[in-house]
Amino acid sequence: MKNAFHGCFRSGEERVVIVGSDIPGIDQDVVREALEELNSANCEMVLGKALDGGYYLIGLSKEGEKHLDSLFCGMEWGTGTVFQQQQKICNRLSVKLKILSRVLEDVDTPEDIHVFEKEIGIFQSVLTSPKLSIVVPVLNEAGKIEDCIKDIIQKVGDKQQLEIIFSDGGSMDGTVEKLKDISQTSPVPVRVIHSGKGRGMQLNAGAAHATGDYYLFLHVDTKLPQNFYDMLLKCLDIPGNIAGAFKFGLFYSDKGASSWFFRQQMKCLIWLTNWRCSLFEMPYGDQTLFISRKNFEKVNGYPNYPLMEDYAMAEKLHKYGRIGIADGDPSLTSARRWEKYGAWKISGLNTCFILAYKCGVHPETLARWYYGNQQTVLKKKK
């Protein structure tokens, strides 16, 4: 510590604070208090007392540098009287000392892990064996749910770390009944919950019933990449990433696959989408947003919008951090809408709705336009 202080003062610093690396309770308020004390005329040194008898923070002003050669002489480090010893040395040297208002706990042994969990809000189980909840909003998707579940199960390693929650918005085609049947034999927990209609509301309802440490929000017609859970964890481990998503990709029906020109159009769309995401960090719902439970609660979940909920969620997340795009393979979304209505017609319509939203049109109004007039606006190509 002596060398660290000397080095900082030689580089021109006026106030220097050193903190312990095993004190999870240190936050910006603690550091701010220390620096404010050091900035006062009657303070040369500050100490933050630790509960075990040591100290978690020590700070010096430039005026206090003259005491450094004697400040740590005779200290019995590693004992429960370190703080008391340091106070006595300061009194003997007539150091102008201030004690910070907060007493904090450090983490020295496995028995102290509860301190880390309390201060950080992350439990040991989250770090050693985190559980993932996949939330899938559905409405009259009886023909797709079985393939969706099979695809998820084939691509996850430890099935004990997974649950799948289908949030139903009022299906009338037997979706709920089919899900209940599948849940009886599925190797992973499959649940169906009932929600109001609207994707934002359904996603929030599914998250409210989730028990996982991480949430992944999946469209029923989107296929996850292989080893998606490892990709998810690596992405969220990057400092600054509050959430993440996968790269964008498409899979095709036999009809779409037969058209060479259509496939070239889709390649262009895929490239533009991934370029946009890398530049602006604005993934849409078909790129499968994932986020920790803690951060999802921090941003108060999705807006309860029937449309544009993914765009509005990305805007919310940007206020807190970055949305990382996971390295590796993309998630693959069904190209059925583009195949049915035309590549640029769908993409152009989506762009128009985004522009309308940015101009202040409420998502409720946009949903009435989109769903109420969908067959009028998107006439199937003959």
C-alpha positions in Angstrom: 0.0 0.0 0.0 2.9 2.3 0.8 4.3 1.9 -2.7 0.9 2.3 -4.3 0.3 5.6 -2.5 3.7 7.0 -3.4 3.3 6.0 -7.0 -0.1 7.8 -7.3 1.2 10.9 -5.6 4.2 11.0 -7.9 1.9 10.9 -10.9 0.1 14.0 -9.7 -2.9 12.7 -7.8 -4.1 14.8 -4.8 -6.3 12.2 -3.2 -5.8 8.4 -3.3 -8.2 5.7 -2.0 -7.3 2.0 -1.8 -10.1 -0.5 -1.2 -10.2 -4.2 -0.4 -11.1 -6.6 -3.2 -13.1 -8.9 -0.8 -15.7 -6.3 0.3 -18.8 -6.6 -1.9 -20.6 -3.8 0.0 -18.4 -1.1 -1.3 -20.3 1.2 -3.6 -20.0 4.7 -5.1 -21.4 6.3 -1.9 -18.6 4.9 0.2 -16.0 6.1 -2.2 -17.6 9.5 -2.6 -17.7 9.9 1.2 -14.0 9.1 1.4 -13.0 11.5 -1.3 -15.1 14.3 0.2 -13.5 13.8 3.6 -10.0 13.9 2.1 -11.0 17.1 0.3 -11.6 18.9 3.7 -8.9 20.9 5.4 -8.9 18.9 8.6 -8.5 15.5 7.1 -5.3 13.8 5.9 -6.4 10.2 6.1 -9.7 8.1 6.1 -10.4 4.6 7.2 -13.4 2.4 6.6 -13.9 -0.1 9.4 -14.6 -3.8 8.6 -16.8 -5.9 10.9 -14.0 -8.4 11.6 -11.7 -5.8 13.1 -9.8 -4.8 10.0 -10.4 -2.1 7.5 -11.9 -2.2 4.0 -10.7 1.2 2.8 -7.8 3.5 3.4 -7.3 6.9 1.8 -4.7 9.7 2.0 -4.5 13.2 0.8 -1.3 14.7 -0.6 -0.7 16.4 2.8 -0.8 12.9 4.4 2.0 11.5 2.3 4.6 12.7 4.8 3.4 10.0 7.3 3.7 7.1 4.9 7.2 5.9 6.0 5.9 5.2 9.5 2.2 4.6 8.9 2.3 0.8 8.6 5.3 0.1 10.9 4.6 -2.6 13.5 1.2 -3.6 12.1 0.1 -7.2 12.8 -1.7 -7.9 9.7 -4.3 -10.7 9.6 -5.5 -10.2 13.1 -8.8 -8.9 14.5 -7.2 -5.7 15.8 -5.8 -4.2 12.6 -8.2 -1.3 12.6 -7.4 -0.6 16.3 -3.7 -0.8 15.6 -3.9 1.6 12.7 -5.8 4.1 14.8 -3.1 4.1 17.5 -0.4 4.7 14.9 -2.4 7.6 13.5 -2.7 9.1 17.0 1.0 8.7 17.6 1.9 10.4 14.3 -0.8 13.1 14.8 -2.4 12.2 11.6 -5.7 14.0 10.9 -7.9 10.9 10.7 -11.6 10.5 9.7 -13.6 7.3 10.1 -16.2 6.5 7.4 -19.8 6.1 8.6 -20.4 2.6 7.3 -19.0 -0.6 8.7 -18.8 -3.4 6.1 -18.3 -7.1 6.0 -15.6 -8.9 4.0 -15.6 -12.3 2.4 -12.6 -14.4 3.7 -14.0 -18.0 4.0 -16.7 -20.1 2.5 -18.9 -19.3 5.5 -18.9 -15.7 4.5 -20.5 -16.4 1.1 -23.9 -15.2 2.5 -22.3 -11.7 2.7 -21.6 -11.7 -1.0 -25.1 -13.0 -1.8 -26.7 -10.3 0.3 -24.7 -7.4 -1.1 -24.5 -8.4 -4.7 -28.0 -9.9 -5.0 -26.6 -13.0 -6.7 -26.8 -16.4 -5.0 -24.0 -19.0 -5.1 -26.3 -21.4 -7.0 -26.6 -18.8 -9.8 -22.8 -18.9 -10.3 -22.4 -22.7 -9.9 -25.6 -24.2 -11.5 -27.8 -21.4 -12.9 -31.3 -22.3 -14.1 -32.8 -21.0 -17.3 -36.5 -20.3 -17.9 -37.5 -20.2 -21.6 -40.7 -18.1 -22.1 -42.7 -18.7 -25.3 -45.7 -16.6 -26.1 -48.3 -18.5 -28.1 -51.7 -17.9 -29.6 -53.3 -20.7 -31.7 -49.9 -22.5 -32.4 -51.0 -26.1 -31.8 -49.2 -27.2 -34.9 -45.8 -25.7 -33.9 -45.4 -26.3 -30.2 -44.2 -29.9 -30.3 -41.4 -29.1 -32.8 -40.5 -26.1 -30.7 -40.1 -28.2 -27.5 -38.1 -30.9 -29.3 -35.7 -28.4 -30.8 -35.0 -26.8 -27.3 -34.5 -30.2 -25.6 -32.1 -31.4 -28.3 -29.9 -28.3 -27.9 -29.5 -28.0 -24.2 -27.0 -29.9 -22.1 -28.1 -30.3 -18.5 -31.9 -30.6 -18.7 -32.2 -30.1 -14.9 -31.2 -26.5 -15.5 -34.1 -25.8 -17.8 -37.8 -25.1 -17.7 -40.1 -24.1 -20.6 -43.1 -21.8 -20.0 -45.7 -21.2 -22.6 -47.7 -18.1 -22.1 -51.0 -18.5 -23.8 -53.0 -15.5 -25.0 -56.3 -17.3 -25.4 -55.8 -20.0 -28.0 -58.9 -21.7 -29.4 -57.1 -24.5 -31.5 -56.2 -26.9 -28.7 -52.8 -25.4 -28.0 -53.3 -25.5 -24.2 -54.6 -29.0 -24.2 -51.7 -30.2 -26.4 -49.2 -28.6 -24.1 -50.7 -30.2 -21.0 -50.3 -33.6 -22.8 -46.7 -33.0 -23.7 -45.8 -31.9 -20.2 -46.7 -35.3 -18.9 -43.8 -37.0 -20.7 -41.4 -34.2 -21.3 -37.8 -34.7 -19.9 -37.8 -31.0 -18.9 -40.6 -29.1 -17.0 -43.1 -27.7 -19.5 -45.8 -25.4 -18.1 -48.6 -23.4 -19.7 -49.9 -20.3 -18.1 -52.8 -18.0 -19.2 -52.4 -14.4 -20.0 -54.1 -11.5 -21.7 -53.6 -11.3 -25.4 -50.6 -9.3 -26.6 -47.0 -10.3 -26.8 -45.7 -7.8 -24.2 -48.3 -8.9 -21.7 -47.7 -12.6 -22.4 -43.9 -12.3 -22.0 -44.3 -10.5 -18.7 -46.9 -13.1 -17.5 -44.5 -15.9 -18.4 -41.6 -14.2 -16.6 -43.8 -13.7 -13.5 -44.2 -17.5 -13.2 -40.5 -18.3 -14.1 -38.2 -19.8 -11.4 -34.9 -19.5 -13.4 -31.9 -17.3 -12.7 -31.9 -16.3 -16.4 -34.8 -15.7 -18.8 -34.8 -16.4 -22.6 -37.8 -15.1 -24.6 -38.4 -17.3 -27.6 -40.8 -17.1 -30.5 -42.5 -20.4 -31.2 -41.2 -20.4 -34.9 -37.6 -19.6 -33.9 -34.9 -22.3 -33.6 -32.1 -21.8 -31.1 -28.5 -22.4 -32.0 -26.7 -25.5 -30.7 -25.2 -25.0 -27.2 -27.3 -21.8 -26.9 -27.1 -21.8 -23.1 -23.3 -21.6 -23.1 -23.5 -18.8 -25.6 -26.0 -17.0 -23.5 -23.8 -17.2 -20.3 -20.7 -16.1 -22.1 -22.5 -13.1 -23.6 -23.9 -12.0 -20.2 -20.6 -12.4 -18.5 -19.1 -9.6 -20.6 -18.9 -6.4 -18.5 -21.5 -3.9 -19.5 -23.9 -6.3 -21.1 -27.2 -6.0 -19.3 -28.9 -8.4 -21.8 -28.2 -10.2 -25.0 -29.5 -11.8 -28.1 -28.4 -14.1 -30.9 -27.5 -13.3 -34.4 -30.3 -13.3 -37.0 -30.9 -16.2 -39.4 -33.8 -17.8 -41.3 -34.9 -21.3 -42.2 -37.2 -22.1 -45.1 -40.0 -24.3 -46.2 -39.7 -26.5 -49.3 -41.6 -23.9 -51.3 -39.3 -21.0 -50.3 -36.2 -23.2 -50.8 -37.1 -23.7 -54.5 -36.7 -20.0 -55.3 -33.1 -19.0 -55.9 -34.0 -15.3 -56.2 -36.0 -15.4 -52.9 -33.0 -16.9 -51.1 -30.7 -14.2 -52.4 -33.1 -11.6 -51.1 -33.1 -13.3 -47.7 -29.3 -13.4 -47.6 -29.3 -9.6 -48.1 -31.9 -9.2 -45.3 -29.9 -11.4 -42.9 -26.8 -9.4 -43.6 -28.5 -6.0 -43.1 -30.2 -7.2 -39.9 -27.0 -8.4 -38.3 -25.2 -5.3 -39.5 -27.9 -3.1 -37.8 -27.6 -5.1 -34.6 -23.8 -4.9 -34.4 -24.0 -1.1 -35.0 -27.1 -0.1 -32.9 -27.6 -3.1 -30.6 -31.3 -3.2 -31.4 -32.2 -6.9 -31.8 -35.9 -7.7 -32.4 -37.9 -10.5 -30.8 -37.0 -13.1 -33.3 -33.4 -12.9 -32.2 -34.4 -14.3 -28.8 -33.6 -11.7 -26.1 -32.0 -13.2 -22.9 -31.4 -11.5 -19.6 -30.8 -12.3 -15.9 -33.8 -12.3 -13.6 -32.1 -9.5 -11.6 -31.8 -7.3 -14.6 -35.2 -8.1 -15.9 -36.7 -7.0 -12.6 -34.4 -3.9 -12.6 -35.9 -2.6 -15.9 -39.5 -3.7 -14.8 -39.9 -6.1 -17.6 -41.4 -5.6 -21.1 -43.8 -2.8 -21.8 -47.3 -4.3 -21.9 -47.6 -3.5 -25.7 -49.4 -5.8 -28.1 -46.9 -4.7 -30.8 -43.4 -3.1 -30.8 -42.7 -4.6 -27.3 -39.3 -5.9 -28.5 -38.2 -2.5 -29.9 -39.4 -0.6 -26.8 -37.7 -3.2 -24.5 -34.4 -2.6 -26.3 -34.8 1.1 -25.8 -35.3 0.6 -22.1 -32.3 -1.7 -21.8 -30.0 0.9 -23.4 -30.6 3.2 -20.4 -28.9 0.6 -18.2 -26.2 -1.0 -20.3 -25.4 -2.7 -23.6 -27.3 -5.5 -25.4 -24.7 -8.0 -26.4 -24.9 -10.1 -29.6 -23.7 -13.6 -28.7 -20.8 -15.0 -30.7 -21.5 -18.1 -32.7 -24.4 -19.4 -34.7 -27.6 -17.4 -35.2 -31.1 -18.3 -34.0 -33.1 -19.3 -37.0 -36.6 -17.8 -37.5 -39.1 -19.2 -40.0 -39.2 -17.4 -43.3 -42.9 -18.2 -43.7 -44.1 -14.6 -43.6 -41.6 -13.5 -46.2 -42.3 -16.6 -48.3 -46.1 -15.9 -48.1 -46.2 -12.2 -48.7 -42.9 -11.3 -50.3 -39.5 -10.4 -49.0 -39.5 -6.6 -49.3 -43.2 -6.2 -48.6 -42.7 -7.6 -45.1 -39.5 -5.8 -44.4 -41.0 -2.5 -45.7 -44.1 -2.9 -43.6 -41.9 -3.6 -40.5 -39.9 -0.4 -41.2 -43.0 1.6 -41.6 -44.3 0.5 -38.2 -41.0 1.3 -36.6 -41.1 4.8 -38.1 -44.7 5.3 -37.0 -43.7 4.3 -33.5 -40.7 6.6 -33.4 -43.1 9.4 -34.6 -45.3 8.9 -31.5 -48.0 6.5 -32.7 -49.0 4.3 -29.7 -48.4 0.6 -30.0 -52.1 0.0 -29.3 -52.9 1.9 -32.4 -50.2 0.2 -34.4 -51.5 -3.2 -33.3 -55.0 -2.3 -34.6 -53.5 -1.3 -37.9 -51.3 -4.4 -38.1 -53.6 -7.2 -36.9 -56.9 -5.6 -37.9 -55.9 -4.9 -41.5 -53.2 -7.5 -41.9 -54.9 -9.4 -44.7 -55.7 -6.1 -46.5 -52.2 -4.7 -46.3 -50.5 -8.0 -47.0 -52.3 -9.6 -49.9 -51.0 -13.0 -50.6 -49.1 -13.1 -53.8 -50.8 -15.1 -56.5 
